[in-house]
Amino acid sequence: MPLPPLPGRPRLGRALLLPLLLLLLLVGPAQPISFQLPGKARKCLREEIHRDTLVTGEYEISAPPGSSSGPSANLKITDSAGHILYAKEDASKGKFAFTTEDYDMFEACFESKLPVGTGRMPDQLVTLDMKHGVEAKNYEEIAKVEKLKPLEVELRRLEDLSESIVNDFAYMKKREEEMRDTNESTNTRVLYFSIFSMCCLIGLATWQVFYLRRFFKAKKLIE
């Protein structure tokens, strides 16, 4: 018995279902990033994200073993223009979420804070799990709201994943067209500059010939 189409969503063809399932298995969930944050240090992570994209994240800062004080670090997420999208002082554990307004480079910075009256703080362990696009969507909540069956939820996830891939290819094609236009414009400018340089060299050479001819005639070296 054929599966009914999802409410308000176009039906996926059977020919696309198997490749998308394989693609979903290959992509898999993103793994969190962990790194050591020394005392009085600042480390930043950067990532380019498309416009109108949901970004969610979960972070945890663990104090080193044997430390008498808890974790102490500041977290700030900004875009390339310096706009603060999320900020937390004395952060230890939490979550954040925001939606991008334009394609941009986003930066998440962790800055270690040294407690007053102590020596060098041992390295803290920072774990950051940042997701965007399809990975950031909560399909369990979507299933509850829209009352979807497990198979329908997977189909919704596959459809969103395929749409994300199509958008990525469309963006890559647009960037390729922009780069091609830039290369063609640069080649045209180089061609015109080369022609102008040749004309200047030919004019300079002609002027030198006439100047030397007059000079030698003035010295009566030639007739």
Phi, psi and chi 1 to 4 in degrees:
 res  aa     phi    psi   chi1   chi2   chi3   chi4
   1 MET       -  125.5 -179.7  177.5  178.5      -
   2 PRO   -66.9  148.7   25.9  -34.8      -      -
   3 LEU   -75.2  139.9  -66.8  174.6      -      -
   4 PRO   -71.8  147.8   26.4  -33.9      -      -
   5 PRO   -67.4  152.7   25.6  -33.6      -      -
   6 LEU   -68.8  148.2  -64.9  179.2      -      -
   7 PRO   -62.3  124.2  -19.9   30.2      -      -
   8 GLY    72.5   10.6      -      -      -      -
   9 ARG  -127.0  144.3  -47.6  -75.7  -74.3 -165.5
  10 PRO   -69.0  152.5   23.9  -32.4      -      -
  11 ARG   -77.1  138.3  178.2 -177.2  -61.8 -179.8
  12 LEU   -85.2  136.4  -71.4  172.9      -      -
  13 GLY   -70.2  150.8      -      -      -      -
  14 ARG   -64.5  -30.1  -68.8 -175.1  178.0  179.9
  15 ALA   -67.4  -25.7      -      -      -      -
  16 LEU   -92.4  -15.2  -63.5  176.3      -      -
  17 LEU   -65.8  -47.8 -175.6   57.7      -      -
  18 LEU   -65.4  -47.5 -178.5   57.7      -      -
  19 PRO   -59.3  -37.0  -23.6   33.6      -      -
  20 LEU   -69.4  -37.1  -72.6  175.6      -      -
  21 LEU   -62.3  -44.5  -76.2  171.2      -      -
  22 LEU   -63.5  -39.8  -65.4  176.1      -      -
  23 LEU   -64.5  -39.6 -178.8   60.6      -      -
  24 LEU   -63.7  -38.4 -178.4   61.8      -      -
  25 LEU   -68.2  -35.4  -67.2  175.7      -      -
  26 LEU   -74.0  -36.9  -69.3  175.2      -      -
  27 VAL   -67.2  -55.8  172.0      -      -      -
  28 GLY    66.7  167.8      -      -      -      -
  29 PRO   -73.9  149.7   26.3  -32.6      -      -
  30 ALA   -74.6  144.0      -      -      -      -
  31 GLN   -92.2  143.5  -62.8  -62.7  -35.6      -
  32 PRO   -66.1  156.3   22.2  -31.7      -      -
  33 ILE  -103.5  133.8  -59.9  174.1      -      -
  34 SER  -126.1  140.2  -61.2      -      -      -
  35 PHE  -155.8  162.3   57.1   90.9      -      -
  36 GLN   -91.6  134.8  -63.0  -69.1  -26.3      -
  37 LEU  -114.4  105.6 -178.2   63.8      -      -
  38 PRO   -68.1  165.1  -16.3   29.6      -      -
  39 GLY   -66.5  143.6      -      -      -      -
  40 LYS    54.2   38.2  -68.0 -174.6  177.4  179.8
  41 ALA  -123.8  165.3      -      -      -      -
  42 ARG  -139.3  124.5 -175.4  172.0 -176.6  -95.8
  43 LYS  -126.7  139.9  -73.1 -170.4  176.8 -177.6
  44 CYS  -127.3  146.4  -62.2      -      -      -
  45 LEU  -119.2  133.4  -58.0  174.6      -      -
  46 ARG  -119.9  146.6  -62.4 -179.7  179.3   89.1
  47 GLU  -154.7  138.9 -173.3  172.6    2.0      -
  48 GLU   -88.8  131.6  -66.6 -178.1   -5.1      -
  49 ILE  -133.5  142.4  -56.6  176.6      -      -
  50 HIS   -70.7  167.3  -65.7  -73.5      -      -
  51 ARG   -75.1  157.4   63.7  177.4  -58.9  177.7
  52 ASP    53.3   43.1  -62.8  -30.5      -      -
  53 THR  -117.4  131.2  -58.9      -      -      -
  54 LEU   -75.8  130.4  174.6   63.3      -      -
  55 VAL  -123.3  125.9  179.9      -      -      -
  56 THR  -126.1  155.3   61.9      -      -      -
  57 GLY  -156.5  155.4      -      -      -      -
  58 GLU  -137.4  130.5 -174.7  173.7   -2.0      -
  59 TYR  -129.7  156.6   61.5   90.2      -      -
  60 GLU  -151.1  130.4 -176.9  175.8    0.5      -
  61 ILE  -115.0  118.3  -56.1  172.6      -      -
  62 SER  -105.5  134.5  -57.0      -      -      -
  63 ALA   -71.2  147.5      -      -      -      -
  64 PRO   -66.3  152.5   23.4  -33.4      -      -
  65 PRO   -59.7  138.1  -21.8   32.4      -      -
  66 GLY    83.0    1.4      -      -      -      -
  67 SER   -80.3  135.9  175.5      -      -      -
  68 SER   -78.2  -24.5   58.0      -      -      -
  69 SER  -103.5  157.0   59.6      -      -      -
  70 GLY   -79.6  179.6      -      -      -      -
  71 PRO   -65.2  142.6   24.0  -32.8      -      -
  72 SER  -142.4  107.9  178.8      -      -      -
  73 ALA  -158.0  153.9      -      -      -      -
  74 ASN  -106.0  142.4  -64.5  -19.8      -      -
  75 LEU  -120.4  133.8  169.9   61.4      -      -
  76 LYS  -142.7  130.0 -177.4 -176.6  -66.5 -175.2
  77 ILE  -115.2  124.1  -58.7  176.9      -      -
  78 THR  -134.2  164.8   58.3      -      -      -
  79 ASP  -100.5 -174.1   56.9   12.8      -      -
  80 SER   -67.6  -22.2   59.9      -      -      -
  81 ALA   -86.1   -2.5      -      -      -      -
  82 GLY    88.5    6.1      -      -      -      -
  83 HIS   -70.6  131.3  -60.6  143.1      -      -
  84 ILE   -83.9  118.2  -60.6  176.3      -      -
  85 LEU   -94.9  -27.1  -55.8  175.9      -      -
  86 TYR  -159.8  138.7  178.5   82.7      -      -
  87 ALA  -146.9  140.1      -      -      -      -
  88 LYS  -149.0  122.8  177.5   69.6  173.8  179.1
  89 GLU   -94.8  147.2  -65.5 -175.5   -2.6      -
  90 ASP    50.8   48.7  -64.6  -31.3      -      -
  91 ALA   -78.8  143.3      -      -      -      -
  92 SER  -128.5  -38.7   59.0      -      -      -
  93 LYS  -162.8  139.7 -175.4  177.1 -178.3  180.0
  94 GLY   176.6 -176.0      -      -      -      -
  95 LYS  -132.8  157.7  -61.2  179.5 -179.9 -180.0
  96 PHE  -146.5  159.9   59.3   85.4      -      -
  97 ALA  -157.5  140.7      -      -      -      -
  98 PHE  -159.3  163.2   60.1   89.4      -      -
  99 THR  -116.3  129.3  -58.5      -      -      -
 100 THR   -72.8  144.4   60.2      -      -      -
 101 GLU   -96.6  -22.2  -64.5 -178.2   -3.0      -
 102 ASP  -154.9  162.3 -160.6   -2.2      -      -
 103 TYR   -66.7  123.2  178.6   83.6      -      -
 104 ASP  -157.7  170.7 -156.6  -12.7      -      -
 105 MET   -97.7  121.7  175.6   72.3   72.7      -
 106 PHE  -108.5  146.2  -63.8   88.9      -      -
 107 GLU  -130.9  127.7 -176.2  178.0   66.2      -
 108 ALA  -112.0  116.2      -      -      -      -
 109 CYS  -115.2  131.7  -66.8      -      -      -
 110 PHE  -110.3  126.5  -67.6   86.1      -      -
 111 GLU  -121.1  118.6 -176.4  177.8    2.3      -
 112 SER   -74.5  139.8  178.3      -      -      -
 113 LYS  -114.8  126.6  -53.5  -62.5  -68.9 -177.2
 114 LEU   -87.9  122.5 -172.1   65.5      -      -
 115 PRO   -61.2  146.8  -21.1   31.6      -      -
 116 VAL   -68.5  136.8  179.4      -      -      -
 117 GLY    84.0   14.7      -      -      -      -
 118 THR  -121.9  165.3   62.1      -      -      -
 119 GLY   -83.0 -149.0      -      -      -      -
 120 ARG   -67.5  128.4  179.8 -174.1 -179.1  -84.1
 121 MET   -78.3  131.6  172.5 -173.4  -78.2      -
 122 PRO   -62.8  162.2  -19.5   31.3      -      -
 123 ASP   -62.6  137.4  -65.3   -9.2      -      -
 124 GLN   -98.8  149.1  -58.0  176.5   98.7      -
 125 LEU   -95.1  121.3  176.9   62.4      -      -
 126 VAL  -110.5  128.3  178.5      -      -      -
 127 THR  -120.8  125.0  -57.6      -      -      -
 128 LEU  -127.8  123.4  175.2   62.9      -      -
 129 ASP  -115.6   99.2 -173.4    8.7      -      -
 130 MET  -112.2  128.2 -169.0  169.5  176.7      -
 131 LYS  -128.1  152.7  -58.9  177.5 -179.0  178.9
 132 HIS  -150.5  157.4   55.3   82.2      -      -
 133 GLY    73.6 -133.0      -      -      -      -
 134 VAL   -62.6  -37.7  178.8      -      -      -
 135 GLU   -63.8  -27.8  -64.0  178.5   -9.8      -
 136 ALA   -82.3  -12.7      -      -      -      -
 137 LYS   -76.8  140.9  -69.7 -174.5  177.7 -179.2
 138 ASN   -95.9   93.9 -171.0  -15.6      -      -
 139 TYR   -73.5  -22.4  -73.6   94.7      -      -
 140 GLU   -65.7  -41.7  -65.8 -179.2   -2.4      -
 141 GLU   -68.1  -38.5 -171.5   66.1   24.7      -
 142 ILE   -62.3  -40.5  -66.3  175.9      -      -
 143 ALA   -64.1  -37.5      -      -      -      -
 144 LYS   -69.4  -42.1  -67.9  179.5 -179.3  178.5
 145 VAL   -68.5  -45.7  172.8      -      -      -
 146 GLU   -93.5   -0.2  -59.1 -174.1   13.0      -
 147 LYS    55.1   55.4  -61.3  179.9  179.8 -180.0
 148 LEU   -95.4  149.1  -59.9  177.8      -      -
 149 LYS   -79.8  162.4  -62.7  179.2 -179.5  179.3
 150 PRO   -55.5  -41.5  -26.9   34.3      -      -
 151 LEU   -66.0  -38.3 -177.2   56.4      -      -
 152 GLU   -67.0  -34.2  -67.8  175.8  -26.8      -
 153 VAL   -65.3  -43.0  174.4      -      -      -
 154 GLU   -64.6  -39.0  -70.7  -59.3  -39.0      -
 155 LEU   -64.6  -39.5  -70.6  175.4      -      -
 156 ARG   -62.9  -42.4  172.7   68.3   62.3   84.1
 157 ARG   -64.6  -41.2 -175.0 -179.7  177.8 -172.3
 158 LEU   -63.5  -40.0  -74.6  171.3      -      -
 159 GLU   -66.3  -42.4 -170.5  171.4    3.9      -
 160 ASP   -64.9  -38.5  -69.0  -17.6      -      -
 161 LEU   -64.9  -44.3  178.8   60.8      -      -
 162 SER   -63.6  -39.0   63.0      -      -      -
 163 GLU   -64.8  -38.9 -177.1  178.6   -3.9      -
 164 SER   -63.9  -40.4  174.9      -      -      -
 165 ILE   -66.0  -42.1  -66.0  172.9      -      -
 166 VAL   -61.7  -41.3  170.1      -      -      -
 167 ASN   -64.9  -37.9  -67.6  -24.4      -      -
 168 ASP   -64.2  -42.8  -71.9  -19.2      -      -
 169 PHE   -65.2  -38.5  -83.9  109.1      -      -
 170 ALA   -64.3  -39.7      -      -      -      -
 171 TYR   -66.7  -41.9  174.6   77.0      -      -
 172 MET   -62.2  -39.6  -66.9  172.5   61.3      -
 173 LYS   -64.2  -41.2 -178.2  179.9  178.9 -179.0
 174 LYS   -63.4  -44.0 -179.0 -179.2  178.1 -178.5
 175 ARG   -63.3  -38.3  -72.3  -66.1  -61.6  -89.7
 176 GLU   -64.3  -40.2 -170.9  -87.0  -25.7      -
 177 GLU   -65.4  -41.2  -68.3  175.4   -7.9      -
 178 GLU   -64.1  -42.2  -67.3  176.3   -6.9      -
 179 MET   -66.0  -37.9  -65.9  178.3   63.3      -
 180 ARG   -65.0  -42.8 -174.6 -175.5   64.5 -126.9
 181 ASP   -62.6  -40.0  -66.2  -20.0      -      -
 182 THR   -64.4  -42.0  -58.4      -      -      -
 183 ASN   -64.6  -42.2  -69.2  -25.6      -      -
 184 GLU   -64.7  -41.3  -68.6  177.5   -5.8      -
 185 SER   -63.6  -40.8  176.0      -      -      -
 186 THR   -65.1  -43.0  -57.0      -      -      -
 187 ASN   -61.5  -40.3  -68.1  -24.1      -      -
 188 THR   -64.4  -42.8  -57.5      -      -      -
 189 ARG   -65.1  -40.8  -66.6 -179.5 -179.0 -179.1
 190 VAL   -63.3  -39.9  170.2      -      -      -
 191 LEU   -62.4  -47.7  175.8   61.3      -      -
 192 TYR   -63.9  -39.0  -70.9  154.7      -      -
 193 PHE   -65.4  -39.0  179.5   76.6      -      -
 194 SER   -64.3  -43.4  -59.9      -      -      -
 195 ILE   -63.4  -42.7  -65.3  174.7      -      -
 196 PHE   -62.6  -41.4  174.9   75.9      -      -
 197 SER   -64.6  -41.1  -59.9      -      -      -
 198 MET   -63.7  -41.7  -68.3  176.7   60.9      -
 199 CYS   -62.5  -40.9  -67.4      -      -      -
 200 CYS   -63.8  -41.9  -69.2      -      -      -
 201 LEU   -66.2  -42.0  -68.8  175.3      -      -
 202 ILE   -64.6  -42.7  -66.3  173.7      -      -
 203 GLY   -63.3  -42.2      -      -      -      -
 204 LEU   -63.4  -42.9  179.6   61.7      -      -
 205 ALA   -63.3  -42.0      -      -      -      -
 206 THR   -62.7  -43.5  -55.7      -      -      -
 207 TRP   -62.3  -40.4  175.8   81.1      -      -
 208 GLN   -63.3  -39.5  -73.7  180.0  -21.3      -
 209 VAL   -63.5  -48.6  169.0      -      -      -
 210 PHE   -66.1  -38.1  -76.9  104.0      -      -
 211 TYR   -64.4  -46.9  175.8   79.7      -      -
 212 LEU   -66.0  -34.5  -67.7  175.0      -      -
 213 ARG   -63.4  -46.3 -176.9 -178.8  178.5   84.7
 214 ARG   -64.7  -37.9  -70.8 -163.7  -57.5  -91.7
 215 PHE   -64.3  -45.8  176.4   78.6      -      -
 216 PHE   -67.1  -34.8  -69.1  145.5      -      -
 217 LYS   -66.5  -39.0  -79.0 -174.8  177.1 -177.8
 218 ALA   -64.9  -33.4      -      -      -      -
 219 LYS   -84.7   -1.1  -62.4  -65.0 -177.4  179.0
 220 LYS    59.7   34.2  -62.9 -178.0  179.6 -179.9
 221 LEU   -87.2  -25.2  -63.5  176.6      -      -
 222 ILE  -134.8  160.5   60.1  174.3      -      -
 223 GLU   -92.3      -  -63.8 -178.9   -3.8      -
